[in-house]
């Protein structure tokens, strides 16, 4: 499945990929500290596991730390 | 790592220093360079987690936050420039003009001043109840209430309210419970276990390792549904359980700029490593001195929650276990006696801090509560005959000898 993640094209193997799967695939260290936008709309955090992604989705990971990586 | 002392020493660092340094270095700089313009823009847009500016985040400060998070068991921690910054940033995140905070007058004098003299003129209503009167607390909370605020052990009254029972009431109303846990720290009081939602700390006190630096912290225990908070409901959809911390970091904390200096974060991380040792020693000394004072003929009254005869003892024992903090108060015959007593001491210092390694004595009536009218001081539980003693980690015998010197010289 091809997605646009933070403005870059990404190929993610597999079917029925959820937002939670994508966070794991992208090895986001602190998923608590990121919010996810799908095609311009914020995804409800309670639904990360059930929210399926579709071919060509534009996904944005938005960190709220205001600068500051989790080491 | 399960034990408090082990976690305090090793922290919860997820990375490795490139030089293998066992202690987090002090990144004592302001700005962080990026490889290209796009990286900086991505970070500003929130797309990339990276450091940009120390007022927002700094590696040494973040290391301290992660250590404190590990020790407290909270969901997230924010370090700030002082304990007062922690309280004010928390209230500004939760409340706004036209809403109210329910609290008590048994508070640190500057906190009371923050509420009455700083926030009330901006339109925040402050309601005072006794935290020992749970029915009154229940009645005081309404749809406009944005938080209930109290101290786990109040300063200098040493009142101990039953936080678990209060948490049951605030949870029923869907209002967050904010507790200043400075006098106990997460080592003596697990606020999350008691149902407290937000813990604030002056890390200047026990945590700094002996009054090395001024600092504060806000701990979100991760046990409040922020969809219940009218001000944070929108953020809850986006950030879920992190809605409070996201709003705090992105708005209030960023805009008010009360950041912890990296060097102070380094000192406070160092302080965390010996926290349990120092707290144990201070509490043990405090209990010995409280007993000494309770038996002294020149002492009119002693207040220390560790004494079985103290009114707060049963709740304190249930909440804190076998140790009761390093602060006690005692009363002499009159105000003049208090000043003469203080001036006779040679080891115990006359100073306004508390939970230092050094024992410190203070006359609250003429110092931290001096800005209030006499009737306001009395309503806050502060008497002209009362002295506050913060017990340090010295040899207990030297401290009791110094107190005896005070009694002998001023009599």
Interface residues (C-beta under 8 A of the other chain):
Chain A: X6 X7 X29 X30 X32 X33 X34 X35 X42 X44 X45 X46 X60 X61 X62 X63 X64 X65 X66 X67 X68 X69 X70 X71
Chain B: X13 X14 X15 X32 X42 X43 X45 X46 X47 X48 X49 X50 X51 X52 X53 X56 X57 X58 X59 X62 X63 X75 X76 X237 X238 X239 X240 X241 X242 X245 X246 X249 X250 X254
